[in-house]
Amino acid sequence: MLVKEYENARTFLADYEAVLLENEAVSQLILYNANQKLDASESEEGLFGAVLEEDKTFLLFCNTAPHNLIVHLVMRENIAQASVALADFLSNSHIIISGINARLDVCQNFMEQYKKLVNCSFVEKLGMDIMEIRKVNDIKPVEGVQRLALPEEAKLIADWMIQFQMEALTSEMDYEAALNKAKKLIDENKIYLYENMEQKVVTMAVASRKLVHGMAITYVFTPEEYRGKGYAAANMYYLSKELLEDGFEFCTLFVDKKNPLSNRAYEKVGYKILEDNYEYMVIPAEI
């Protein structure tokens, strides 16, 4: 197998945008990063490429700082060989990666080979399911009212974002950064809150990343005292329904594998698991 490296995101998308769009929810991270880099300067372009054999493409990948290496599986065959070829290429080219995001089997094969060539180890940071909805189920959500977040709720949103980050992403967001992000998302009308019948705000979700044909939802968070009551599912039901009615072909979100209750709640709304996605961080060996 050989690895083809592209000059920039534009030439990469010219060859592979159609392939990536065939399974857009699963390939969304590469697609989004590539589109973000279309007008980047040469020093900021990052690395885009494909693992090939004859006329078959097995893997597509990008490595754009400060993000991890992101790998998308195109063909579900020769996964080990393609992953090894990518690890060999990155090592031989002295290309530094901070981690990897990919299907579990791709991650495992890649890491096994990469550690033979580079003096490092990997630690699992996240195990996620990529979920997608194209039609909401006919359900009766728990009673309440969905609305957009208001400017005066920025501090509450920032607190929830930090809690979400700590629970779901095993890392902590700087409060000032969280507050600025909350204000920006509120101004852009991207934060959807759900009030229960006592007019208490009980959960949130953010329509965060517009894709080519869909919308990625993140920061789905409910404080502990309101969990298990169906509020998050209700919020996701109304948000997904609105986005689909507005013309988006699908909505998608990443759900922590350690939280199967959330998966089941979203499945009731109409979400389906498409594929897993794992994130591993590189830990350089001490010299």
N, C-alpha and C positions, 0 to 999 in steps of 0.2 A: 504494500500500500504506500501511497505517497501523500504528502501534505502540500496543498496549494495555498500559498499566502497571497492575500490581496493587498493592493497598494493603499486602498482606503475603503470606507464604508460604502461609497457610491458604486464602485466596481463590484464589490461583494454583493450588494443588493441587486445589481443588474443581472447577475447570474442566479441568485438564490432567493430573491424576495417571493417569487411565486411558490417555491417549495416550502418556505417558512409559513406562508399564508395558508397552506393546506391544513395546518394544525396550529392555528394562530395562538390559541390559549396556552399551548404547551411551549411554543417557540417565542413567546411574548418578550422574554428578557433580551434575547439576541436582537429581535426586531426593534425593540424600543431603543436599545443602545446604539444600533446601527443608524436609526433615524436621527438620534440625538447627535451623531457624529458626522452627519452629512456636510455640514458647513464648518467642521473643525479645522484648525490649522494643522500643518503637517506634524508638528510636535505633539499634538493632542489627539491624533487620529486613533491610536490604539491598533490592536491586531485583529484581523478578521481572516478566516480561512476555512478550508474544507479538507476532510480526509477522504481520498478517492482510491478507486481501483478500476482501471479501464474506464468504462462509461458509467460506473456506479458511484454515487456519493453516499457515504456511510455516516459521517459526522459533520456538523457545522459548528464553528466555535468563534468566540470573541474574547479578547482580553483587554479591557479598557480600564485604566486606573480611575478611581480607587477600587473598582469592582473586582470580584473574583473572575477567574476563568469560567466562562459559561459555555456549556456543551449541549448541543441539541442532537438527539438521535434521529437520523433520517430513515435508515433501514434497520430492521430488527434482525439482522444477521451479522456474523463476524464482529460482534460487539467487542470481544476481547482484543482481536487483532487491530481493530481501528483505534481503540483506546490506547493500546501499547504504542502504535505508530504516532499518535499525538504526543504522548509522554516523551518518546524518543526525540521528536522534532523540537519540542520546547527546551528539553535539556541540551541537545546538541547546538541549538541556536542561542543558548544562554539567556532565554527569556524568563524573567522572574514572574511568578504568580503568587498572589496572596492567599488563594484558596480555589476551590472548585465548586460549581453548582451544576448538577446534572442528575440524571436517573441514577438510582443506587448501583446498578450493575456497571454502568459507565464509570462512576466514581471509583468503585472497588478495583476494577481492572486498571484504570489510569493510575491510581495511587500506588498500587502494588509495583508497577513498573517505574514510576517516577522516583520512588524511594530508593530504588536500586541505583539510580543515576545521580540523584541529588541528595545531599546529606541533610535530611529533614524528616519530620513526621507529620501526620495529619490528625486533627481532632474534629469529631463531629460537632457541628454547631446547631444544625436544624435538620429535621426530617419532616417534609411537608407533602401534602397531597394537593395537586392542582385540580381545582373544581371548576365546572362551567355550567351555565344555565342558558337555554335558548327559549324556554317557555316555562312560565311559572305554573305550579300545580294549583288546582282548585281547592284551596284550604281556607279555613277560617282562623286568621291570626288572633292572638290574644288582644283584647281591647286596649286601645290607646290611640295616640295621635303622632304621626311622623311630621317633622318639620326641619327646616334648615337651621343650623346653629347661628346664634346671634353674636355680634362683636363683643358684648359684655360677658360672653361665656368662654372667652379665649383661655382664661386661666384654668377653668375646669377641663377644657379639651386638652390643654398642655399636660395637666396632671394625668389624665387618662392615657395620653400618648406615651408618657414615661412608663406608666404601669404596664401598658401593652408591650412596650419594648422589652421591659424586664421579664415579663412572663413568656412572651412568644419568641423573642429574638435573643434571649439570654444576654442582653446588654442594656446599658443605661444611656438614655439620651440626655444631653446637657439641657438644663431647664430653659435657659435663654433661647437655645435653638428650638426647643419644643414650642415655646411661646410664640416665637416668630413664625414658625411653621403653621401653628394653629391659626394665627391671625391671617396669614396668607390664604390658607384653605377656606377660612370663613368668608373672606372677601371674594373668593372665587366661587362661592356657593357649592362647595364640594362636600361639606360635612353634614350628614343627616342624623338627626337625633330622634329618639322615640320617647314620648311621655306616657306614663301609665295613667290610669283613671284618677289618681291623686295629683296629677299634673307634676309628677316628679320625673326629671330626665333620668332614664334608666339604662340607656345603651346608645352607642354611636357606630357609624360606619362612614367610610370616606370613599367617594368615587374619585380615585386618585390619579389613574393613569389611562389616558385615552389611547386606545390601540387603533389599528387601521380599520377594523370592523367591529370592535367591541370595547368594553370598559372594564378595567381592572379595579377591584374593590379591595381596600385594605383598612387597617385600624378598626377592625370589628371588635369592639370592646364593651363588656358589661361589668360593672363593679360586683364584687362577690355577693353583696347582700341582695342583688337583683337577679342572680343567675338561677337557671333551672325553671324559670317562669315563662319562657317562650318569647321574651322581649327581643332578643337578638334575631330570632327567626322572623318575627313580625317586621322588624326594621328591614331585614334583608328581603323579605317578600315585597314590601311596598317599593323599596329602592330598585330592586331588579325589575319589577313590573313597570315602573316609570321609565327606566333606561331602555328597556326593550320596546316599549310603546313609542319612545322618542326616536327610534330608528336604529339603535345598536342591535347587531345580530346576536350578540351574546354578552354575558357578564362573566367574569372569572375572578377567583380569589385563591390564595394559598392558605391552606389550613394545617395547623400543627398536628402531626400524627399522634402526639401524646394527648390530644384532646378529642377522642372519638365522639363525645357527646355533641360537639359542634358539628362534626361531619354529619351526624344523623339529623340534626336540626336543619341543616342546609339541604340535605337530601329530601326532607319533607317539603321544602319550598320548591324543589325541582332541580337542584344542583346535582351534578354527577362527577365522580372522580375520573379524571382522564389518565393521569400518570403521577408517579411520585417524583419528588425533586428534593435532593439532599444537598446540604451545604457543609463543606469541610474546610477548615482553616489550616494553612501551612504553618508549622512550627519549626523554624530553622534550628539546626543542631547547634549546641553551644560549642564555640571554638576553644 
